């Protein structure tokens, strides 16, 4: 047999539905055993045919055209969120600056004071992470606004972006 015919034959065999006989055996204690091989004293079980339904094909929602009013409303909403994000970033930077000016100290048993370097570094790390997080939020909002202004005519369904809120 040539290769194309052999391949065709293999595909046809693979396309046949898989079917196996099932056998059921109940022992003297009432335990039920199922098998795909004949069991001494067991009976062949006739199973109903399984019905299948193909999954529906979902089409992605097409981008829709935005009206001028809608676009302007979205720009205004983004501008407000950017202003709030800028304020939150300024507050985070101010907290960082205040934290840098106030090192962590402790009082020794003899009454002298010393710096708690580990606590200070941990505090500054947390404050820096907050500044970085606020900066990223602001950058993301500005990128959304630039994207909206650049595209102008179409917009995919809006992504959920949390509003920048001071803590």
DAZICOR-V202267 format. One line per field, one symbol per residue. ss: DSSP state (@ for helix, = for strand, . for the rest). phi: phi as a letter, one per 40 degrees, with the letter a starting at -180 (. if undefined). burial: I if it has 24 or more other ideal C-beta (glycine too) atoms within 12 Angstrom, else O. A space follows every 50 residues. Layout:
ss=???
phi=???
burial=???
//
This chain:
ss=..@@@@@@@@@@@@@......=====.....====.......===..... .............==..@@@@@@@@@@@@@@@@@@@@@@@@@@@@@@@@@ @...===.....===.@@@@@@@@@@@@@@@@@@@@@@@@@@@@@@@@@@ @..==............
phi=.cddccccccccccccccabcbbbbbcccgcbbbacbdbcgcbcbccccc cbbccccccccccbcccdcccccccccccccccccccccccccccccccc cbccbabcccgcbbccccccccccccccccccccccdccccccccccccc cgcbacdcccbcccbcc
burial=OOOOOOOOOOOOOOOOOOOOOOOOOOOOOOOOOOOOOOOOOOOOOOOOOO OOOOOOOOOOOOOOOOOOOOIOOIIOOIOOIIOOIOOIIOOIOOIIOOIO OOOOOOOOOOOOOOOOOOOOOOOIOOIOOIIOOIOOIIOIIIOIIOOIOO OOOOIOOOOOOOOIOOO
//
